[in-house]
Amino acid sequence: MTHFETPYGSFEFIRYPKAHDPTLKAWDAADDLALKMTTGHLPQNGIVVIANDEFGALSVPLSSQHQVFHWSDSLLSQMAVSKNTSNHSTNNLELLNSTSQLPKVKPNLIILRPPKIIQYLNYQLKTLRSSYPNTQIIIPVMQKFITTGMKSCISQHVDHVNPGRAQRKARVIEGSLKSDLPSNEQENFSSFRFNNLTLFNMPNVFSAQSLDIGARFLLENFPDLTDAKHIADLGCGNGVLSAFGASHYPNSRFYGFDESYMAISSARETFRQNQLSNGTFTVSNVFSHTEETSYDAILCNPPFHQNRRVTTDTAKLMFKQSSQLINKEGKLWVIANRHLDYDKVLNRYFNTVNKVKENHKFVILSAKK
């Protein structure tokens, strides 16, 4: 837990999930600058829409005096904000996911922490511009994350851009959303083909334009799931592993889990458009929202980033929970970068860990209790 002194009072924040690095805080200099900028610029009981506030360092202080709508694609972020809200008295904070409608009431201010994926930034700015033309927007960002693509995207949707002054390696970009509406209708999904499948992707889905090479390697060496009737797909993304499995094993049931709302929407669309009916997809932090008590097989393509931070914490949690939910004869199948040495981690939770296939970059591991 870290102490954050703001113009709205003193707050204690936690990172969720908890980071092993104790130097990491739940807020940064960009959050601090943004909060200082808002003081005196909002009317009493103003309305603020905040996008991509990872741990609530913006949402929680502002909601102590204003109505705040927290807009995010991440269940983990919503869980972190909820935990940090519970430590402070505020009833003015509403959580919205990336696939839900924005409030019809026009906000006095929009605060957007720019996401890593430029395609998603463009989607968010276009959505905000369509909903709230002429509205003031501020974009707090650490200097090291500013790219040419980010600047180009912002200038496309924001008028009177003021890049702000760099302070403590951060800056706050100011402007107002353009008044003219975007020229063409926003597409929710893009798609590409793989084998006989069409894969659908919303803007915040990893590798939305093509199949990522790790998933491709696992698909080229897909496990035999003949005897598996209930199969989990952890970090399912657009549902490619489940869709491939479901098309080859129509009598099995596939359960996809991802903490991204857009990923789950994409996986559902992939199954719908490919006329696959043997899949169920749930927004979940690993198995936090499962209704099954055990699985015959688990497929896992774990991320090693949380937002912009490199971490293996999510993968370790996936392995631990998989060991608790895999049945006695079942196997966990993992595709991962070779350098991560996940076989050593898997040995903590499983009795038998085998290297099934590897190439110069990836390894496929199987683990059994």
N, C-alpha and C positions, 0 to 999 in steps of 0.2 A: 504494500500500500504506500502511495506517495502523496505528499502534501502539495496542493496547488493553490497558491494565493492569487485570487482574481479580483477584478473590480466589483464582482457580485458576492464576494465573501470568500471564506476559506473552505476548501473541499479536500476530501481524502478520496483518492482513486486507486482502483486495482486494475491490473491488466488481466483480461480473460480471453483465452486460457492463460494461466500463469506461465510467465517466461522463466526459463532457468537462469537467464542473465539478469542479475539483480540491478544492473545499471540502467536497464530499460524502464522507462516511465510510461504512464498512460496518457501523457500529453507532451507537447513539444513547443518550441518557441513560436511556431506559426499559430498554434492555438492561443497562446498568450497574447500575441499581437492582435489577433482578430477580436478577442474579447475586449481589449483596451479600445479598439476602434469603435466598437458598438456602443460604448457608454456615451450618453448624450445625443445619440443619433436615432434612437428608437423612442416612439411615444410610449406613454404609460400603458401597460398591458398590450404591448405590440405583438405582432404575429411574425414568427421567423420560421422559415423552412431551412433545414440543415441537411446537407447531403454528405454521406460517407464519413460521418463522425465515428471513428472506430471504437472508442471506449467511453464516449460521452463527455469528454473534456470541454466541448462547446455546449452541448445540449443541456447538461445538468445545470451549470451556472446560469445560463440564459433562462432556463425554465423557472428559476426562482423568482423572476420578475415578469416574464413574458410567456405567451403561448408558443410552444415549440413543437414542430413536426420533424421528427428524425426519420430521414429517408435513406434506406440502405438495402443492398442486395444480400447482406450477410446475416444469417441467423446468429453467428457468434458475436457479431457486433451488437445485435439487439440484446443478446443475453448479457453482454458486458455492460451495456447502458442500463439495463434493468437492475443489475447488481449494484452499480454505482448510484443509481437513483434511490435504491432502498436505504442507502446510508444518509440520505438528505431528504428534507421535507419539501416535496414539490408534487403538485397535482396537475401541472400544466404541460406535460410531456406526452406526446402520442407517437407511437412507433408505426412507421409505414414501410412495407417492403417494396422492392423495386418493381414488382409486377402489379401493384395496387394503384388506384387512382390518387392523384394528388388532390389536396383540399381545394374546393371551389373558391373559398374565400382567398382574396389576394393578400399575400404577405407584405409586410413593410420592408423585409430584408430577406435575401437568400444568401446563405453561406455554403460554399461548396469546397470541400477538400478534394482536389483532383485525384481520380483513381489512376492506377497504373496503366490500364488498357485505354489507349486513345479512342478506340471505337466506342467504348462505354462512356467516356467523357463527352464525346460528340452526341451520343444518344441522350445523356442526361441534360446537356445544355439545350439541345433541340426540344426536348420535352418541357423543360422549364420555360423556354422562350415561347413555346406555343401556349402554355398555360398562363404565364405571367409576363406579357410583353411590357417593356418600360420599367420593370422592377429593378431596384438597386441590387447588385450582387457583389459580394466580396469573395475572393478565392485565396485563402491562406495556404501557403506551400513552402516547404523547405527548398532552399536554393538548388540543392543538388538534384532535385527531381524535376526541375524545369527543363523542358526539351523544346526543340523547334516545333515538333508536332503539337505539343501542348499549347504553345503560343499561337500557332496557326489556328487551332481549333477554337481557342477562346476568342480570337479576333473575328472569327466567322459568325459568332453568335452574340458578341458583347460589343456595345457602342461605348465610345468615350473611355477607352481602356487606359487606366493609370497603373503602371506597373508597380508603383509604390517604392519605398526605400528599403534597401536590405538592412536588416537588423538581426544580429545574433544568428546569421546564416539562414534567415527566413525573410519572407516578404508577404504582403497582402496586396493582391491585384484587385483593383476596383473598377467598376463600370456599371452599366445598366443593360439589361437584356434588350436586344433589338426589338423595335416596335413592329416591323413587318414580319408576318408569319413565314416560317420556312416554306420554300417553294413547292416541295413535294411531300407527299404523305410519308410519315415515318414507318419503315418496315420493322416489325418486331423480330422477325427471324431471317437469318441468312441460311444457306444450305450448301452442302457439297455431297458428292457421291463417293461411296466406298463399296466395292464389289456390287452387290445387288441392293444395297441400302442407300437411302437418302437420309443424311444426318442434318438435323436442324439445330440452330444455335442462336440464342439471344446474345446481345452485345458483350456481356460480361463473362461469357463462357470461355474457358481456356482453349486456345488453338481453334478459334471459331471459323477460320477460313480453310483449314485443312486438317487432316488427321495427324495428331501428334505422333512422333516416331516411336515413343515408348509403347503407346497403345497399339500401334501397327505391329510391333515386334511380338506382343502378346497374342494378337489376333492371328498372326502367322504361325504361332505355336500354341494354339488354343487348347486348354485341357479337355480331356474326355469327361463329360458331365452326364454320361448315360444313366448312372445310378443316382444322380442328385436331383431331388424334386424341389427343394427350396434353396435358392441361390441368392446370396447377397452381393451387391455391387457397391463397394465403398468408394466415395468420391466419384460418383458415376458420371459427372459432367453431362454431356449431351446424350448419354445413354448408349454409347457405341458398343461397349462390351456386352451390356444386357441385350441390346438389339441383335447383335451377332449370335449370342447364345440362344436367345429366344427363337430365332429363325431356324436354328439347327436342332433345338430341343423343345419342340412345341408343347410337350407334355410336362415340362418343368415350369416353375414359377420363379420369376426374377424380381428382386426387391432392390431398387436403387436408392441410395442415400447420398445427399450432398448438402452442405450448409448454405449453398447459393440458391436463392429463389429462382434466378434465371436459369441455372443449370437444371433444376427440377422441371421447370416449364419446358425447357428444350428437350429433355429426355421424354417427357410425356408426348410432345409433338412428334418426336422421332418415331415413337411407337404408333401413334395415331396415323401418321402419314404412310408408314410402312405396313399398316393393317396387322399389327402385332397386338394380341390381346392378353398375353401372359406376362405382363409387367406391372408393377406397382412402384410409384416413386414418391419419396417423402423428404421434405426439408428436415434435416436432422444433423446434429453434431455427432458424427460417427453413428452409434446406435442409440442415441438419446431418445429417439422417437419411434423405435421399433415396437411392433406388437407381437413379433414372433419370439419364441423361447429358445429356438435353436435353428441352425442352418446346416444343410448337407455340404455346402461348398461356399466359399467366400472369394470373390475377385477383388483385388485391391490395387489401384494405381495411385499411390499416395502422393499428395503434394509435398514439396519441401520449401514452400513459401507461405507465409501469412502476410497478406498484403505485399509490402516491399521487403519484408524481413525474411531472410533465409532461416529456416528452422526445421528440425526433424521431429518436433514435439507432436504434431498431428499424426505422423506415421506411427510413432510409438504408441499413441493412444489407440489407433486403429488396430495395431497388433495385439495389444493387451485385451481390448474388448472382444476382438475376434476369438481369442483363446477361450473366452468365457461363453461364447455363443455358438461355436462350432461343435457339432456333435462328435461322438467318439470316433466314428469312422470317417469323418469329413476332413477336408483339406482347405487351407488358406493358400491362395495363389497370388503372388506379389510380383509386379513388374516395377523395376527401379533402376536408377543409375548405379553403375557398378561401384563407384567411389564411396557410396553411402554406407557400405558394409552392413546392410540390413540383416544378413544372416546371423550376425552376432547378436543383434537385438532380438530377433525371433527366437533364438535359443533360450532366452529368459522365460519365454511363455509356452514353448512347444518342445515336445520330446524329440521329434524328428524334423530336421530341416534339410532339404535337398536343393541343390542347384540344378534346375531342370535344363536351362538353355542360357547361353550368353553370347554376346557379340562384343565389339570393341567398346560399346557405350553402355549397354543395358544387360541386366540379368533377370531371369525369371526364377523365382524361388517358390517351393512348395513347403508347407509346414503342417505337421499333424501332431495331435496331442498324444 
